[in-house]
């Protein structure tokens, strides 16, 4: 990883410890080590530097930028200078996704599909009638 990169690191609520809060490190600038080759390396280094490795395993954590997850096997060069990076547990992302997912009941989805099919059939009949009528 390039030595000139630093990121805005935010530790998600599920990973925040009292020590981090006392030191004001829940949101801070962070400079990833130049020897980090993959995102997994960056995650391990962050957990080590912030003394979070005793609270969570690196395999249970991910990095996100702008709501997008960085693949742990991806290159560390995915991080750019000034990126706002959130480190969060995979469980918290699953919970957020489930809460944000739209819920559609099967009867409502079936009714919507039937209505769309009926509109299409009506348009086709109208178009046929318009082409068969004399002008």
BELSULHU-V907664 format. One line per field, one symbol per residue. ss: DSSP state (a for helix, b for strand, c for the rest). psi: psi as a letter, one per 30 degrees, with the letter a starting at -180 (. if undefined). burial: 1 if it has 16 or more other C-alpha atoms within 10 Angstrom, else 0. Layout:
ss = ???
psi = ???
burial = ???
//
This chain:
ss = ccccccbbbbbcaaaccaaaaaacccbbbbcccccccbaaaaaaaaaaaccccccccaaabbbbbccbbbccccbaaacccccbbbbbbaaaaaaaaaaacccccaaaaaaaaaaaaaaaaaaaaaaaaaaaccc
psi = kkfgkkljkkkleffkleeeeefhgejlkkjkkfgjeleeeeeeeeeeeghffffkkffgllkkkhgkkkkfglkfffklkfkjkkklkeeeeeeeeeefkkkkleeeeeeeeeeeeeeeeeeeeeeeeeffkk.
burial = 110011101110001110010000111011111001111111111110000100000100111100001101001100100011111110001000000000000000000000000000000000000000000
//
